[in-house]
Amino acid sequence: MTTYRAREGGGMDVLFDAETFTPNERAVAYKAACSAATAPHTVRFLTPAEQIRARISAVVLDADVTLLRDETSGVVHEREGRQLHSEGRDHVLLGLHEGGSGWYEHPAAVRPLHSNELFLIDTNGQYRTHRSRYGGARLLQIDRARLGVSAETVRRADNRLAGSPLYGIMRDHLVSLSSRASDITDRAALAALAEATAHLVRGLLTTAVTEQGRQVRETMQDHLLDRIRLYVRLHACDPGLGAARIAAEHAISVRKLFQLWQSQPAPLAETIMQLRLDAGQRRLTAQPHLPVAAIAHACGFTSPSHFARRFREAFGCTPVQWRQRSCAHP
């Protein structure tokens, strides 16, 4: 199968697009793409070949964590029987179902899939998903060893996800990640994003199978600073980002926010400014024809002059000079 990779409007890499294959090739090519990414399993489309629509796009956060978007016409994914003896990569898929009513089955549960609900798949285990019409899912694919949980925990957690105090936070994070992760190009930033995401998924699974009480409260507290740091990184270029908004988004007081942030290497306002400057620096190089004023606005600065002044203070040259140097010495 020829790998198709292009950049889509949302910034994710398109790994598979049915439109690049003839109708008779689409189902086989899509199955190959899915099996290569997870583990061997059966794929069956519920529409005629000429009506098959399918696209897989992705952002790789690090070697163990990948963000995926899967959109298809009606389809069934199934892994059972002899396929269970063909192990693939030991991954966990955490999905947010979007559109297209369906149902999901594995040894520990059978339940309907509703839009905006989370579900879990052990890709090396037995499962079946059924979506009757066009729809999709936002998916986090994470190496199970990275999460430090057993396959049994994954199966048990799926039917109890909604009972976890981290359920709403994880769902919102997955949506935010899908819309913003592709804008982050710095490898260190992506690695930090992957680690915080894996930590949050681990907390979701463990609290889903743990009785409510002290352990859950401690887990929530452990994740609060991680979530705040992640939120700041994802929203740093929003012009209105500040302590009041960050505190409100996490249902805490500004005072509590600053108490939590004391453990960080730099003050909150300084951290936001540095993230904006780093984003501006990358855009100056990556988008050489975009006006500096547009870059300043995109990175959250109130004016080009403010951007230029803070840029010179941080890097010892103006944005224009930086761009000239980076173009001369790429």
Phi, psi and chi 1 to 4 in degrees:
 res  aa     phi    psi   chi1   chi2   chi3   chi4
   1 MET       -  133.6 -179.3 -170.9   73.8      -
   2 THR   -77.6  127.5  -58.3      -      -      -
   3 THR   -77.2  130.7  -58.3      -      -      -
   4 TYR  -109.2  122.0  176.4   81.4      -      -
   5 ARG  -134.9  122.3 -179.9 -180.0  -69.6  -91.6
   6 ALA  -148.7  166.5      -      -      -      -
   7 ARG   -97.3  121.1 -177.1   71.3   68.6  170.6
   8 GLU   -88.6  175.6   66.3  173.9    6.6      -
   9 GLY   -56.1  -37.8      -      -      -      -
  10 GLY   -79.1   -2.0      -      -      -      -
  11 GLY    95.1   -4.5      -      -      -      -
  12 MET   -83.7  153.9  -59.3  178.1   80.4      -
  13 ASP   -77.9  127.7  -73.9  -35.9      -      -
  14 VAL   -82.8  114.6  177.6      -      -      -
  15 LEU   -91.1  -27.2  -55.5 -177.5      -      -
  16 PHE  -151.1  135.8  175.3   86.5      -      -
  17 ASP  -139.8  117.8 -170.3  -16.5      -      -
  18 ALA   -60.5  -25.5      -      -      -      -
  19 GLU   -65.2  -17.3  -65.0  -61.0  -43.6      -
  20 THR   -87.3    0.7   64.2      -      -      -
  21 PHE  -120.0  156.9  -63.7   88.4      -      -
  22 THR   -70.4  157.8   66.6      -      -      -
  23 PRO   -52.5  -37.9  -29.8   36.6      -      -
  24 ASN   -73.6  -16.7  -69.8  -25.7      -      -
  25 GLU   -94.8  -17.8  -65.0  173.5  -27.9      -
  26 ARG   -61.7  -48.7  -69.8  172.8 -175.5  173.2
  27 ALA   -62.5  -44.5      -      -      -      -
  28 VAL   -65.9  -42.5  173.6      -      -      -
  29 ALA   -66.9  -40.0      -      -      -      -
  30 TYR   -65.6  -43.0  177.4   77.1      -      -
  31 LYS   -60.3  -42.5  175.3 -176.2  176.2 -179.0
  32 ALA   -63.0  -41.2      -      -      -      -
  33 ALA   -64.8  -43.3      -      -      -      -
  34 CYS   -66.9  -44.4  -68.3      -      -      -
  35 SER   -65.8  -36.3  -66.1      -      -      -
  36 ALA   -67.1  -33.6      -      -      -      -
  37 ALA   -79.1  -29.2      -      -      -      -
  38 THR  -121.5  -93.9   56.3      -      -      -
  39 ALA  -152.2  156.6      -      -      -      -
  40 PRO   -54.5  130.5  -26.3   35.7      -      -
  41 HIS  -158.8  169.2   67.3  -79.8      -      -
  42 THR   -92.2  138.4  -59.1      -      -      -
  43 VAL  -124.1  129.6  177.1      -      -      -
  44 ARG  -134.1  118.8  177.0  167.0   51.5   87.9
  45 PHE   -82.3  147.6  -78.8   94.8      -      -
  46 LEU  -101.2   11.2  -55.8  177.8      -      -
  47 THR  -124.3  157.5   54.9      -      -      -
  48 PRO   -59.1  155.0  -22.5   33.3      -      -
  49 ALA   -52.7  -41.8      -      -      -      -
  50 GLU   -71.4  -12.5   62.5  -85.7    9.3      -
  51 GLN  -104.4    2.6  -63.9  177.7   19.0      -
  52 ILE   -67.2  128.1  -70.3  175.7      -      -
  53 ARG  -124.8  131.5  -62.0  167.7   60.5 -166.2
  54 ALA  -158.8  139.5      -      -      -      -
  55 ARG  -150.6  136.4  169.8  178.1  -76.2 -154.7
  56 ILE  -122.8  125.9  -56.7  173.4      -      -
  57 SER  -128.5  159.4   46.7      -      -      -
  58 ALA  -155.0  157.4      -      -      -      -
  59 VAL  -131.0  121.6  174.5      -      -      -
  60 VAL   -87.3  115.4  177.0      -      -      -
  61 LEU   -82.8  -43.9  -58.3 -175.5      -      -
  62 ASP  -159.0 -171.2   70.5    8.9      -      -
  63 ALA   -62.5  -24.0      -      -      -      -
  64 ASP  -106.6  -11.7  -62.7  -27.0      -      -
  65 VAL  -130.7  120.3 -176.4      -      -      -
  66 THR  -129.3  136.2  -59.0      -      -      -
  67 LEU   -97.9  127.4  176.3   66.8      -      -
  68 LEU  -124.7  153.6  -63.1  156.1      -      -
  69 ARG  -130.1  119.3 -175.0   75.8 -179.5  -87.6
  70 ASP  -115.7  122.2 -179.2   34.7      -      -
  71 GLU  -129.2  125.7  -57.8  166.1  -89.2      -
  72 THR  -147.1  162.1   66.8      -      -      -
  73 SER   -72.3 -179.8   46.7      -      -      -
  74 GLY   -48.3  130.8      -      -      -      -
  75 VAL  -153.6  153.1   69.4      -      -      -
  76 VAL  -121.8  128.9  175.1      -      -      -
  77 HIS  -110.4  130.9  -69.6  -96.3      -      -
  78 GLU  -144.8  134.6 -174.7  175.5   35.3      -
  79 ARG  -133.0  116.0  178.5  172.7  162.9   84.3
  80 GLU  -164.2 -178.7   61.1  179.9    7.0      -
  81 GLY    57.9 -132.4      -      -      -      -
  82 ARG   -64.5  -23.2  -72.7 -179.9  -61.8  176.4
  83 GLN   -64.0  -25.3  -67.2  168.8  -24.8      -
  84 LEU   -67.5  -15.9  -62.9  175.9      -      -
  85 HIS   -91.5   -3.5  -59.4  -70.0      -      -
  86 SER  -107.9   90.5  -57.3      -      -      -
  87 GLU   -76.9  138.5  -67.7 -168.8    0.3      -
  88 GLY  -106.9 -157.4      -      -      -      -
  89 ARG   -68.6  139.0  -61.0  176.9   66.5 -179.1
  90 ASP   -80.4   83.3 -159.9   -2.4      -      -
  91 HIS  -112.8  154.9  -76.8  148.7      -      -
  92 VAL  -112.6  132.5  173.2      -      -      -
  93 LEU  -106.8  119.4  -79.5  177.3      -      -
  94 LEU  -104.8  117.8  174.2   67.2      -      -
  95 GLY  -118.0  150.1      -      -      -      -
  96 LEU  -113.6  110.3  178.8   65.7      -      -
  97 HIS   -72.2  136.2 -174.5   68.5      -      -
  98 GLU  -134.9  114.4  -65.0 -178.1  -41.9      -
  99 GLY    65.3  163.4      -      -      -      -
 100 GLY    69.3   91.8      -      -      -      -
 101 SER   -57.2  149.3   60.5      -      -      -
 102 GLY  -168.5 -167.3      -      -      -      -
 103 TRP  -147.7  164.2   52.4  -89.2      -      -
 104 TYR  -138.5  138.4  173.0   41.4      -      -
 105 GLU  -138.9  135.3  175.7 -177.4   -4.2      -
 106 HIS  -149.2  173.6   60.0   80.9      -      -
 107 PRO   -55.0  -23.9  -30.4   37.6      -      -
 108 ALA  -100.6   -5.2      -      -      -      -
 109 ALA  -165.1  152.2      -      -      -      -
 110 VAL  -133.7  121.9  178.4      -      -      -
 111 ARG  -153.3  156.7   62.6 -176.7  178.4   88.9
 112 PRO   -73.1  155.2   26.3  -34.2      -      -
 113 LEU  -106.0  120.8  -76.6  176.2      -      -
 114 HIS  -112.4  151.1  -60.3  -62.5      -      -
 115 SER   -58.6  139.8 -171.8      -      -      -
 116 ASN    72.0   24.2 -151.6   33.1      -      -
 117 GLU  -112.3  147.5  -75.6 -172.6   -7.3      -
 118 LEU   -89.3  149.5  -64.9  174.5      -      -
 119 PHE  -146.6  160.5   62.2   93.5      -      -
 120 LEU  -124.0  141.1  -87.4  172.3      -      -
 121 ILE  -131.5  128.3  -64.8  177.6      -      -
 122 ASP   -87.7  107.2  171.6   10.7      -      -
 123 THR   -66.2  -17.8   61.9      -      -      -
 124 ASN   -95.6   -0.2  -90.7  -33.9      -      -
 125 GLY   -99.7 -171.2      -      -      -      -
 126 GLN   -91.0  131.9  179.2 -179.4  -11.2      -
 127 TYR  -161.6  165.0   64.3   86.5      -      -
 128 ARG  -150.1  128.1  178.5 -174.0  -63.9  137.5
 129 THR  -118.2  143.4   63.8      -      -      -
 130 HIS  -136.6  118.6 -178.5  -70.8      -      -
 131 ARG  -120.7  121.9 -174.6  164.9   58.6 -124.7
 132 SER   -79.2  -24.6   58.6      -      -      -
 133 ARG  -143.4 -176.5   62.1  179.7 -173.6  -87.0
 134 TYR   -57.6  134.1 -174.2   82.8      -      -
 135 GLY  -174.2 -167.2      -      -      -      -
 136 GLY  -162.0 -173.1      -      -      -      -
 137 ALA  -155.1  141.2      -      -      -      -
 138 ARG   -91.2  129.7  -57.0  170.8 -166.2 -102.9
 139 LEU  -129.9  137.6  -61.6  159.2      -      -
 140 LEU  -106.3  120.3  -86.1  170.9      -      -
 141 GLN  -104.9  116.6 -179.4  173.1  -88.6      -
 142 ILE  -129.2  135.7  -54.9  179.1      -      -
 143 ASP   -61.3  127.6 -167.4  -59.8      -      -
 144 ARG   -62.4  -32.7 -170.3  161.8   59.4   80.9
 145 ALA   -62.7  -32.6      -      -      -      -
 146 ARG   -65.1  -32.8  175.7   75.7  167.2  -92.6
 147 LEU   -82.1  -23.9  -62.9  175.3      -      -
 148 GLY    67.8   35.4      -      -      -      -
 149 VAL  -125.4  157.7  -62.5      -      -      -
 150 SER   -85.3  162.8   66.6      -      -      -
 151 ALA   -61.9  -35.4      -      -      -      -
 152 GLU   -63.5  -39.5  177.1   60.9   24.9      -
 153 THR   -62.4  -40.2  -63.7      -      -      -
 154 VAL   -61.3  -45.7  174.8      -      -      -
 155 ARG   -66.0  -41.4  -72.5 -169.4  -70.4  -89.2
 156 ARG   -68.6  -37.6  -71.4  176.8   57.0 -149.0
 157 ALA   -67.6  -34.8      -      -      -      -
 158 ASP   -54.7  -44.5  171.8   72.1      -      -
 159 ASN   -77.1   -3.8 -154.1   33.0      -      -
 160 ARG  -123.5    8.2  -55.1  179.9 -175.2 -176.1
 161 LEU   -54.3  -43.9  -73.7  179.9      -      -
 162 ALA   -62.0  -19.4      -      -      -      -
 163 GLY   -84.3   -7.4      -      -      -      -
 164 SER   -78.1  137.7  167.4      -      -      -
 165 PRO   -66.4  -11.8   23.4  -33.0      -      -
 166 LEU   -95.0    2.0  -64.6  174.3      -      -
 167 TYR   -58.9  -55.1 -175.4   88.0      -      -
 168 GLY   -63.5  -37.7      -      -      -      -
 169 ILE   -64.5  -43.3  -64.7  166.4      -      -
 170 MET   -65.7  -41.5 -174.8   72.6 -111.4      -
 171 ARG   -62.5  -45.9 -176.5  173.8   56.1 -166.7
 172 ASP   -65.5  -36.9  -66.6  -15.8      -      -
 173 HIS   -64.4  -41.2  171.5   64.2      -      -
 174 LEU   -63.8  -39.8 -168.7   46.4      -      -
 175 VAL   -65.7  -47.0  172.8      -      -      -
 176 SER   -63.2  -40.9  179.8      -      -      -
 177 LEU   -61.6  -41.6 -161.4   61.5      -      -
 178 SER   -62.9  -34.3  -61.6      -      -      -
 179 SER   -88.3  -18.7   61.9      -      -      -
 180 ARG  -122.4  -21.9  -64.4  177.2  179.1  -89.4
 181 ALA   -60.0  -35.2      -      -      -      -
 182 SER   -68.6  -14.4   56.7      -      -      -
 183 ASP   -80.9  -13.6  -65.5  -29.2      -      -
 184 ILE   -93.4  118.3  -58.9  175.1      -      -
 185 THR  -111.0  -15.4   57.0      -      -      -
 186 ASP   -71.0  127.8  179.3   69.3      -      -
 187 ARG   -63.9  -38.5  -70.2 -175.5  179.3  180.0
 188 ALA   -65.0  -38.5      -      -      -      -
 189 ALA   -66.9  -41.5      -      -      -      -
 190 LEU   -64.3  -39.5  -75.0  171.6      -      -
 191 ALA   -63.9  -41.7      -      -      -      -
 192 ALA   -64.8  -38.6      -      -      -      -
 193 LEU   -64.8  -41.5 -169.5   58.3      -      -
 194 ALA   -63.5  -43.2      -      -      -      -
 195 GLU   -65.7  -43.4 -179.3   57.2   30.7      -
 196 ALA   -65.6  -37.8      -      -      -      -
 197 THR   -66.6  -45.6  -61.7      -      -      -
 198 ALA   -61.6  -39.2      -      -      -      -
 199 HIS   -62.7  -41.4 -167.4 -162.9      -      -
 200 LEU   -67.1  -41.8 -176.1   56.6      -      -
 201 VAL   -63.9  -42.0  173.5      -      -      -
 202 ARG   -58.9  -43.4 -174.3 -174.2  -51.6  117.4
 203 GLY   -64.0  -39.2      -      -      -      -
 204 LEU   -60.0  -47.4  174.4   72.2      -      -
 205 LEU   -66.8  -45.0  -90.1   59.1      -      -
 206 THR   -69.6  -38.0   54.2      -      -      -
 207 THR   -73.7  -25.0   53.8      -      -      -
 208 ALA   -67.8  -30.3      -      -      -      -
 209 VAL  -106.4    7.3  -61.7      -      -      -
 210 THR  -109.4  143.1  -57.2      -      -      -
 211 GLU   -64.5  143.9  -66.1  -63.4  -34.1      -
 212 GLN   -62.5  145.9  -59.3  -66.7  -43.3      -
 213 GLY   155.1 -151.9      -      -      -      -
 214 ARG   -60.5  -42.7  179.4  179.5  178.3 -176.8
 215 GLN   -60.7  -40.7 -177.4  176.9  -10.0      -
 216 VAL   -65.7  -43.0  172.0      -      -      -
 217 ARG   -61.6  -40.9  -69.7 -165.6  -62.5  -87.7
 218 GLU   -65.7  -39.1  -69.7  176.3   -9.2      -
 219 THR   -62.8  -43.5  -59.9      -      -      -
 220 MET   -58.8  -44.3  -70.7  -72.8  -71.1      -
 221 GLN   -64.7  -41.0 -176.1   66.0   26.5      -
 222 ASP   -60.6  -34.6  -71.8  -16.5      -      -
 223 HIS   -85.5  -14.2  -74.6  -78.7      -      -
 224 LEU   -63.2  -49.2 -177.8   55.0      -      -
 225 LEU   -65.3  -38.4 -178.0   56.5      -      -
 226 ASP   -58.3  -44.5  -83.2  -15.8      -      -
 227 ARG   -65.8  -39.3  -60.8 -160.4  -45.5  -90.6
 228 ILE   -65.1  -45.4  -68.5  170.6      -      -
 229 ARG   -61.2  -41.0  -68.8  168.8   56.4 -161.6
 230 LEU   -65.4  -42.7 -166.1   57.3      -      -
 231 TYR   -61.0  -43.9 -177.4   86.6      -      -
 232 VAL   -62.2  -42.2  168.9      -      -      -
 233 ARG   -65.6  -40.4 -172.3  174.4  -70.7  -80.0
 234 LEU   -74.5  -27.8  -70.8  173.3      -      -
 235 HIS  -113.3   12.0  -64.6  -92.6      -      -
 236 ALA   -55.8  -32.7      -      -      -      -
 237 CYS   -89.1    5.4  -68.2      -      -      -
 238 ASP   -76.3  124.7  -66.7   -4.7      -      -
 239 PRO   -57.6  -33.2  -23.1   33.2      -      -
 240 GLY   -88.3    7.8      -      -      -      -
 241 LEU   -70.4  129.1 -173.9   68.0      -      -
 242 GLY  -163.9 -178.5      -      -      -      -
 243 ALA   -59.7  -42.1      -      -      -      -
 244 ALA   -62.5  -44.2      -      -      -      -
 245 ARG   -68.0  -42.2  174.4  177.5  158.1 -173.5
 246 ILE   -62.2  -44.6  -64.3  167.2      -      -
 247 ALA   -63.1  -43.6      -      -      -      -
 248 ALA   -63.1  -40.3      -      -      -      -
 249 GLU   -64.3  -24.1  -72.2  -72.3  -21.1      -
 250 HIS  -111.8   13.6  -65.9   84.0      -      -
 251 ALA    55.8   42.3      -      -      -      -
 252 ILE  -132.3  167.9   58.6  174.9      -      -
 253 SER   -81.5  160.9   66.5      -      -      -
 254 VAL   -62.0  -37.1  172.3      -      -      -
 255 ARG   -60.8  -44.9  179.9 -179.3  178.4 -176.9
 256 LYS   -62.7  -38.8  176.2   65.8  172.7  178.2
 257 LEU   -58.8  -47.5  170.6   63.3      -      -
 258 PHE   -69.0  -31.7  -75.9  124.3      -      -
 259 GLN   -63.2  -44.3  -73.5  176.4  -17.4      -
 260 LEU   -65.3  -38.2  -71.9  168.2      -      -
 261 TRP   -75.1  -11.7 -161.4  -94.3      -      -
 262 GLN   -58.8  -25.6  -74.8  178.9   -8.9      -
 263 SER   -78.6   -7.6   62.5      -      -      -
 264 GLN   -84.7  155.9  -60.4  -54.5  -67.5      -
 265 PRO   -69.6  -20.2   21.4  -32.0      -      -
 266 ALA  -138.4  152.2      -      -      -      -
 267 PRO   -58.3  157.7  -23.5   33.9      -      -
 268 LEU   -58.7  -50.1  179.1   59.5      -      -
 269 ALA   -61.6  -38.7      -      -      -      -
 270 GLU   -67.1  -37.8 -173.6  177.3  -39.5      -
 271 THR   -63.4  -45.4  -61.1      -      -      -
 272 ILE   -61.7  -44.2  -65.5  171.9      -      -
 273 MET   -62.5  -41.8  177.5   56.0   65.3      -
 274 GLN   -65.9  -38.7 -170.7   58.6   51.9      -
 275 LEU   -63.8  -38.7  -71.5  168.9      -      -
 276 ARG   -67.1  -41.9  -71.8  174.3  174.7  172.4
 277 LEU   -66.0  -41.1  -71.4  169.5      -      -
 278 ASP   -61.8  -40.9  -70.1  -16.1      -      -
 279 ALA   -64.1  -40.9      -      -      -      -
 280 GLY   -64.5  -41.0      -      -      -      -
 281 GLN   -60.6  -43.4 -171.2 -177.5   54.3      -
 282 ARG   -67.1  -40.2  -68.2 -167.5  -62.6  -88.7
 283 ARG   -67.0  -35.7  -78.6  177.3  177.3  -96.6
 284 LEU   -59.4  -36.6  -73.4  166.6      -      -
 285 THR   -81.8  -44.1  -57.7      -      -      -
 286 ALA   -75.8  -25.5      -      -      -      -
 287 GLN  -126.1   70.5  -60.8  172.5  -63.7      -
 288 PRO   -64.4  -18.7   22.9  -33.9      -      -
 289 HIS   -98.9   -2.3  -58.3  -62.5      -      -
 290 LEU   -82.1  129.4 -167.9   65.9      -      -
 291 PRO   -57.5  146.7  -23.8   33.5      -      -
 292 VAL   -59.1  -36.8  171.7      -      -      -
 293 ALA   -61.5  -39.6      -      -      -      -
 294 ALA   -67.4  -38.4      -      -      -      -
 295 ILE   -65.8  -42.3  -70.3  176.7      -      -
 296 ALA   -58.0  -45.1      -      -      -      -
 297 HIS   -65.4  -42.9  175.6   74.6      -      -
 298 ALA   -65.3  -25.7      -      -      -      -
 299 CYS   -96.9    8.4  -65.4      -      -      -
 300 GLY    94.3    9.5      -      -      -      -
 301 PHE   -86.5  146.3  -70.9   90.1      -      -
 302 THR   -74.7  -22.9   54.9      -      -      -
 303 SER  -158.1  156.4   68.5      -      -      -
 304 PRO   -60.7  -34.7  -23.3   33.8      -      -
 305 SER   -67.3  -37.7   60.0      -      -      -
 306 HIS   -64.6  -43.7 -177.1 -144.2      -      -
 307 PHE   -59.9  -46.9  174.2   51.0      -      -
 308 ALA   -62.8  -41.6      -      -      -      -
 309 ARG   -65.8  -47.3  178.0  171.2   60.8   81.2
 310 ARG   -69.4  -32.2  -64.6  -55.2  -60.0  -99.9
 311 PHE   -64.9  -44.5 -165.5   94.2      -      -
 312 ARG   -63.7  -40.7  179.9 -170.4  -74.7  -85.8
 313 GLU   -62.3  -37.2  -69.8  173.5   -1.6      -
 314 ALA   -82.4  -39.0      -      -      -      -
 315 PHE  -118.0   -2.6  -55.9  114.8      -      -
 316 GLY    77.6   13.5      -      -      -      -
 317 CYS  -156.4  166.6   62.6      -      -      -
 318 THR   -80.3  163.3   67.2      -      -      -
 319 PRO   -57.1  -38.3  -27.5   35.7      -      -
 320 VAL   -65.1  -43.3  172.6      -      -      -
 321 GLN   -64.6  -39.8  -70.2  170.1  -24.5      -
 322 TRP   -60.3  -46.0  172.7  -91.6      -      -
 323 ARG   -62.2  -41.4  172.8  174.8  -84.2  172.7
 324 GLN   -63.1  -41.4  -69.1  171.0  -18.0      -
 325 ARG   -67.9  -42.7  -66.9  174.4 -172.6  175.2
 326 SER   -68.5  -31.8   63.1      -      -      -
 327 CYS   -71.9  -35.3  -69.1      -      -      -
 328 ALA   -75.6  -30.5      -      -      -      -
 329 HIS  -131.5   73.3  -55.2  -76.0      -      -
 330 PRO   -64.2      -   23.9  -32.6      -      -
